[in-house]
Each structure stands twice: as C-alpha cells, then as structure tokens.
C-alpha cells in the first residue's frame, strides 16, 4: 500500500483554509457581539454567537484533518481517514446546538419589550455578509478540490453566517422603518436565522454520516475504475467493483476476469498490473484489492 507524503497530503490545503476562517470568525464575533450589545440587536448578537461557535467547530475540523492525514499504522491499517467525516458530524451537531440556543433566546425576547436596534448595526451587517460570502466561496473551493466533507461543512458555516446576517439586516430594517411596535422584528429575524442554521446542519451531517456508513460513491467513478481495469492486458472483463471513501481517499475491491488457463504467477501479475494502472490514473485511490476470476468458471 502506498503512503502519502505528509507534506503534500490534501488535508494541508484544508487546514490552511480552516486557519484563515478561524481568524476571520474571531474578528467578526468580537465586532458583532460589541455592536449588537451597544446597538440593542439580538439578531446581531445571535450572529456573534454563531461566529464564536464557528471558531470551536473549526478547531474540531482542524483536529479531524490532522488526524486524517496520518498514515496507516499497526492499529489503523486502513489509515485515519474516518476522522474527517466524524469531524463533519460534530460540526453539524454543534450547529444544531447553536440554533436551539438562538431560537430559545429569540422567543424570549419576542415576548419581552425592548429598545429597537440602532441604525449603525446595518452597516456592520453589510460588511459581515460580504466577508462571510467571500470566505464561503474560498473554503468551498478548497473542499471541492480536496474532496473533504468536513471542510465543506466549515464552508457552509460561513454561508450560514452570511444568511443569518442577511436575515438580521432585514429584521433591523423592518424594525427601524416600522418604528414603535416593530422592535421584535429583529428577534423574529434571529428566529428565522436559527431555522436556516438547522437546515445547513443537515446539509453537512448527511454526506458525513453516509461516508461513515460506507455509502457507495457516484456510479461514474465505479464505471471509470472498471474501464481502467479493462484496459490492462490480460483482463477480459470486470465482474464486480466496490468502492468506499475514507476521509480523502478511496479504497477499491475489484473482481477481474482472466483466462482460466493462466498460471497462478501470471494471474497474480495481472492483478498487480490492474492495481498499479488504476492507482496511476486515479491518485485519490489509496489502495486496490484485486480478485482474479477465471473466465471458464463464470461461463460454466
């Protein structure tokens, strides 16, 4: 089994994007929290709470990525890739917890008379929306490049923040335009934002959970691997092909059909040729287990 060079492992690109996101969230959480407190906007405070939660969940993703990048050892012969989707699941659950807290506080404030939010809170929200949407696009591109569900989850944290900021801006605008009697519009916006956060949490949880449960990858990948195997000299056909994803890499179990009159040594060589050829053309495939099937037996 080949080993990944730790210096070029795809996890490092994800870690770099996570690090940038942590610094951005720390800055925005501080700004939103202070402006929300002074400007009497719970929607903005809710936004700050989510950004603070994002810092901790990003640290979890960071730990998951560093674990996933470790090579196989005696206790983990298939590597540590599962740490990556597990981190994604933790991220999703933490989002739900933050949404529940925001929802409870929103309902409480809707029932409690309070001052309307200050006008300058809108300026901060516009700035936040621009920064968080830019962070989402940057981190999502990284996630797609390295095939990481945990990093994609972190990207959706940024998109979730942009959405909550947008709903907060709408709520504050309604409160300011409506005047007396509309003070709770800001709190209703926070409640709506909580619902968006739960939706995004499911968006993160589902693929990570499926990966932990060894859900089959897209069919096109299976067909591509089969096509590569059929190009190897001596392979007559492919009977079965199973692929599972673990972290950043894929593991393949493939049954290839060969002439049943070949010697064991010849069949063994074809099996290794199939493995080498597939891994050469598909770098994200970490290992290939090849089973040789005699054509005559299958025909019988």
Backbone torsions as a table, in degrees:
resi	resn	phi	psi	omega
1	UNK	NA	133.5	-178.2
2	UNK	-76.0	154.3	177.7
3	UNK	-112.3	143.9	179.2
4	UNK	-80.1	140.1	173.1
5	UNK	-72.0	119.2	-176.4
6	UNK	-60.9	-21.7	-179.2
7	UNK	-77.8	-20.7	-177.4
8	UNK	-117.9	9.0	179.8
9	UNK	-60.8	137.5	-178.4
10	UNK	-58.3	-22.0	179.6
11	UNK	-59.4	-29.5	-176.0
12	UNK	-68.5	-33.1	175.5
13	UNK	-66.8	-39.2	177.2
14	UNK	-65.1	-41.8	179.3
15	UNK	-61.6	-39.3	179.6
16	UNK	-63.1	-43.1	179.8
17	UNK	-68.5	-36.0	177.7
18	UNK	-63.3	-41.8	-179.7
19	UNK	-61.0	-44.0	178.0
20	UNK	-61.8	-40.5	-179.8
21	UNK	-65.1	-37.7	179.3
22	UNK	-61.7	-45.6	179.8
23	UNK	-63.4	-40.4	179.5
24	UNK	-65.0	-42.7	-178.4
25	UNK	-68.3	-37.3	177.7
26	UNK	-61.0	-45.5	180.0
27	UNK	-64.1	-47.7	-176.7
28	UNK	-69.2	-36.4	179.1
29	UNK	-61.8	-41.9	179.5
30	UNK	-65.0	-47.1	-178.5
31	UNK	-64.3	-47.7	-177.9
32	UNK	-65.4	-39.4	-179.4
33	UNK	-64.1	-46.0	-178.8
34	UNK	-67.6	-45.8	-179.3
35	UNK	-67.0	-38.5	178.3
36	UNK	-64.1	-38.5	179.8
37	UNK	-68.8	-48.5	-178.9
38	UNK	-71.0	-31.6	-176.2
39	UNK	-94.5	7.1	176.0
40	UNK	58.7	44.1	179.5
41	UNK	-121.6	107.1	177.6
42	UNK	-71.9	-29.6	177.7
43	UNK	-58.8	-39.6	178.9
44	UNK	-72.7	-36.1	175.7
45	UNK	-65.4	-40.5	176.8
46	UNK	-59.8	-40.1	176.3
47	UNK	-60.5	-42.2	179.4
48	UNK	-65.3	-37.8	177.8
49	UNK	-61.9	-43.2	-179.9
50	UNK	-65.2	-40.2	178.9
51	UNK	-63.6	-38.2	177.3
52	UNK	-65.0	-42.9	177.4
53	UNK	-62.5	-35.4	179.2
54	UNK	-61.3	-34.8	179.4
55	UNK	-62.1	-45.9	-178.5
56	UNK	-68.9	-41.2	179.1
57	UNK	-68.3	-32.9	176.4
58	UNK	-65.1	-36.5	175.9
59	UNK	-64.2	-37.2	177.0
60	UNK	-63.8	-44.6	178.1
61	UNK	-62.1	-41.6	178.4
62	UNK	-56.4	-48.8	179.8
63	UNK	-62.4	-41.6	179.1
64	UNK	-62.0	-41.7	-179.4
65	UNK	-67.5	-41.3	179.3
66	UNK	-64.4	-37.4	177.1
67	UNK	-68.0	-42.5	-178.7
68	UNK	-64.1	-26.9	-178.0
69	UNK	-78.0	-11.7	-179.2
70	UNK	-68.3	141.1	178.7
71	UNK	-72.8	164.2	177.6
72	UNK	-58.5	149.4	174.8
73	UNK	-136.8	-172.5	-175.5
74	UNK	-62.1	-37.5	-179.3
75	UNK	-84.1	-19.7	-178.5
76	UNK	-131.9	73.9	-175.6
77	UNK	-64.0	-20.7	177.8
78	UNK	-98.2	13.6	178.4
79	UNK	88.1	-171.0	-176.9
80	UNK	-116.6	24.0	-173.9
81	UNK	-60.5	-28.9	-177.5
82	UNK	-65.0	-17.5	178.0
83	UNK	-61.1	-28.6	-176.4
84	UNK	-70.9	-53.1	176.5
85	UNK	-67.4	-30.6	176.2
86	UNK	-61.7	-38.5	176.1
87	UNK	-63.2	-37.9	177.4
88	UNK	-62.0	-39.1	178.9
89	UNK	-65.4	-42.4	178.4
90	UNK	-61.7	-40.1	178.2
91	UNK	-60.0	-46.0	-178.8
92	UNK	-62.4	-44.4	-179.6
93	UNK	-65.5	-35.9	178.4
94	UNK	-67.7	-33.5	176.0
95	UNK	-63.6	-42.2	178.6
96	UNK	-62.2	-42.8	179.0
97	UNK	-60.6	-43.9	178.7
98	UNK	-63.6	-39.6	-179.9
99	UNK	-64.7	-40.2	179.3
100	UNK	-62.9	-44.2	179.5
101	UNK	-61.7	-46.3	-179.2
102	UNK	-63.4	-40.9	-179.6
103	UNK	-62.9	-44.8	179.9
104	UNK	-62.4	-45.5	-179.9
105	UNK	-66.6	-35.2	179.2
106	UNK	-63.8	-46.0	178.8
107	UNK	-61.0	-42.0	179.4
108	UNK	-61.2	-43.9	-177.0
109	UNK	-73.8	-30.4	176.5
110	UNK	-60.2	-33.8	-178.4
111	UNK	-88.2	-2.6	-176.4
112	UNK	-116.5	120.5	177.8
113	UNK	-60.2	138.4	178.6
114	UNK	-157.2	171.9	-179.0
115	UNK	-68.8	150.5	174.2
116	UNK	-71.5	156.5	179.6
117	UNK	-68.5	154.8	179.4
118	UNK	-77.0	151.8	-177.3
119	UNK	-62.6	-36.4	-174.5
120	UNK	-68.1	-13.6	177.6
121	UNK	-64.1	-27.4	178.9
122	UNK	-64.2	-37.8	-179.4
123	UNK	-62.3	-43.4	179.2
124	UNK	-63.0	-41.2	-177.7
125	UNK	-64.9	-39.4	177.7
126	UNK	-61.9	-42.7	178.1
127	UNK	-61.8	-43.1	-179.5
128	UNK	-63.1	-45.0	-178.6
129	UNK	-58.0	-44.5	-179.0
130	UNK	-64.7	-46.7	-178.1
131	UNK	-64.5	-45.8	-175.3
132	UNK	-70.0	-35.1	176.8
133	UNK	-67.9	-37.9	176.8
134	UNK	-64.7	-41.4	177.7
135	UNK	-64.5	-39.6	178.2
136	UNK	-58.7	-47.3	-177.0
137	UNK	-66.3	-37.8	179.2
138	UNK	-66.4	-48.5	-177.0
139	UNK	-71.4	-37.6	179.1
140	UNK	-63.9	-39.2	177.5
141	UNK	-61.1	-42.5	177.2
142	UNK	-61.6	-44.2	-179.7
143	UNK	-60.5	-43.1	179.4
144	UNK	-67.5	-36.6	-179.6
145	UNK	-65.4	-36.9	-175.8
146	UNK	-104.0	-4.8	178.2
147	UNK	67.9	44.5	-175.8
148	UNK	-110.0	121.1	176.5
149	UNK	-71.4	-34.1	-179.6
150	UNK	-67.4	-43.2	178.8
151	UNK	-67.7	-37.2	176.3
152	UNK	-62.3	-38.3	175.9
153	UNK	-61.7	-40.3	178.1
154	UNK	-65.8	-35.7	176.6
155	UNK	-62.2	-41.8	-179.7
156	UNK	-70.0	-20.8	170.4
157	UNK	-61.1	-43.1	179.3
158	UNK	-65.9	-42.6	178.1
159	UNK	-64.4	-39.1	177.6
160	UNK	-60.6	-41.7	178.1
161	UNK	-62.9	-41.4	178.7
162	UNK	-63.0	-39.2	-179.6
163	UNK	-68.0	-45.2	179.0
164	UNK	-63.2	-35.2	177.8
165	UNK	-67.4	-38.1	178.8
166	UNK	-65.5	-45.7	178.7
167	UNK	-64.8	-36.3	177.2
168	UNK	-63.1	-42.0	179.5
169	UNK	-62.4	-40.1	178.4
170	UNK	-65.3	-44.3	-179.8
171	UNK	-62.9	-43.3	179.8
172	UNK	-65.7	-39.8	178.2
173	UNK	-60.2	-44.9	178.7
174	UNK	-62.4	-42.8	-179.7
175	UNK	-62.9	-39.9	-178.4
176	UNK	-72.4	-41.2	-179.1
177	UNK	-73.2	-41.3	-177.2
178	UNK	-70.9	-30.7	179.3
179	UNK	75.0	-144.5	-175.2
180	UNK	-60.2	132.9	-178.7
181	UNK	98.0	-14.3	-179.7
182	UNK	-110.0	13.7	-176.8
183	UNK	-59.7	-31.5	-176.1
184	UNK	-78.3	-4.0	178.8
185	UNK	-58.5	-35.5	177.1
186	UNK	-61.5	-40.6	-178.7
187	UNK	-73.3	-36.8	174.5
188	UNK	-61.9	-36.3	178.0
189	UNK	-63.7	-40.2	178.1
190	UNK	-64.0	-36.9	179.0
191	UNK	-65.8	-42.2	177.0
192	UNK	-64.1	-39.3	178.1
193	UNK	-60.9	-37.5	178.6
194	UNK	-60.9	-38.6	178.3
195	UNK	-65.5	-40.2	176.8
196	UNK	-62.5	-38.2	-179.3
197	UNK	-64.0	-41.7	178.0
198	UNK	-62.4	-41.8	178.2
199	UNK	-60.2	-44.6	179.6
200	UNK	-66.4	-33.0	178.1
201	UNK	-62.3	-42.2	177.4
202	UNK	-65.0	-38.3	179.1
203	UNK	-59.6	-31.5	179.1
204	UNK	-85.3	-42.0	-173.1
205	UNK	-66.4	-43.5	-171.7
206	UNK	-57.4	-54.8	-179.2
207	UNK	-65.8	-34.4	178.6
208	UNK	-65.6	-41.7	179.0
209	UNK	-64.6	-43.6	179.3
210	UNK	-61.6	-37.1	179.9
211	UNK	-66.3	-42.1	177.2
212	UNK	-62.3	-32.6	-179.3
213	UNK	-87.6	11.4	177.1
214	UNK	61.1	41.1	175.2
215	UNK	-63.8	142.1	-179.2
216	UNK	-63.2	145.0	177.9
217	UNK	-74.0	175.9	177.8
218	UNK	-54.4	143.9	-175.1
219	UNK	-61.2	-29.6	-178.5
220	UNK	-62.1	-33.3	178.9
221	UNK	-67.6	-41.2	177.4
222	UNK	-60.4	-44.8	-179.3
223	UNK	-65.6	-37.4	178.4
224	UNK	-64.5	-41.0	179.0
225	UNK	-66.5	-42.5	177.1
226	UNK	-60.0	-44.1	-179.2
227	UNK	-62.4	-40.0	177.7
228	UNK	-63.7	-43.0	-179.7
229	UNK	-62.2	-38.8	-178.5
230	UNK	-67.3	-19.5	179.6
231	UNK	-79.7	-12.0	-178.0
232	UNK	-76.3	128.4	178.6
233	UNK	-55.4	132.6	179.2
234	UNK	99.4	-16.4	178.8
235	UNK	-88.3	120.8	179.3
236	UNK	-88.0	-34.4	-179.4
237	UNK	-167.1	174.5	175.1
238	UNK	-118.4	122.2	-179.0
239	UNK	-84.0	-48.1	-178.1
240	UNK	-139.3	153.6	175.7
241	UNK	-152.8	118.8	178.5
242	UNK	-119.9	134.7	-179.3
243	UNK	-131.3	137.0	173.6
244	UNK	-132.1	151.9	-178.7
245	UNK	-105.5	135.7	175.7
246	UNK	-134.0	102.3	-176.8
247	UNK	70.1	-115.7	-177.8
248	UNK	-96.3	-14.8	-172.1
249	UNK	-112.2	163.1	176.9
250	UNK	-114.6	146.1	176.3
251	UNK	-118.5	132.7	-174.2
252	UNK	-116.9	133.5	168.2
253	UNK	-116.0	117.8	-174.5
254	UNK	-132.7	139.0	177.5
255	UNK	-109.5	114.5	-179.8
256	UNK	-108.2	145.6	-177.9
257	UNK	-97.4	129.0	179.2
258	UNK	-133.1	171.0	175.8
259	UNK	-61.4	123.9	-177.9
260	UNK	-69.5	-12.1	-179.8
261	UNK	-88.2	-0.7	178.1
262	UNK	-68.5	155.3	174.7
263	UNK	-75.0	165.0	178.0
264	UNK	-59.7	-39.9	-179.2
265	UNK	-63.6	-42.3	-179.6
266	UNK	-66.6	-42.0	178.4
267	UNK	-65.5	-38.3	178.4
268	UNK	-62.2	-40.5	-179.9
269	UNK	-65.2	-41.4	179.2
270	UNK	-62.5	-40.2	178.2
271	UNK	-59.7	-43.2	178.5
272	UNK	-68.5	-36.4	178.2
273	UNK	-62.4	-41.1	179.0
274	UNK	-61.8	-47.3	179.8
275	UNK	-58.6	-50.1	-177.2
276	UNK	-63.3	-40.5	-176.4
277	UNK	-67.2	-43.4	179.8
278	UNK	-65.1	-45.7	-177.9
279	UNK	-68.8	-28.4	177.7
280	UNK	-67.5	-38.3	-176.1
281	UNK	-92.5	-14.6	179.1
282	UNK	-128.8	85.4	-174.5
283	UNK	-58.7	-26.9	-179.0
284	UNK	-77.7	-8.1	175.2
285	UNK	-82.7	118.2	-172.6
286	UNK	-83.8	-35.5	-180.0
287	UNK	-156.4	151.1	178.7
288	UNK	-128.5	124.0	174.6
289	UNK	-102.7	114.3	-174.2
290	UNK	-104.4	129.0	175.7
291	UNK	-111.9	131.7	-177.8
292	UNK	-94.5	127.0	177.8
293	UNK	-114.7	125.6	176.9
294	UNK	-73.6	129.5	-176.1
295	UNK	-59.3	-39.1	-176.2
296	UNK	-63.7	-37.0	-179.5
297	UNK	-67.9	-37.7	179.3
298	UNK	-68.9	-36.1	178.9
299	UNK	-68.0	-34.9	-179.2
300	UNK	-70.3	NA	NA
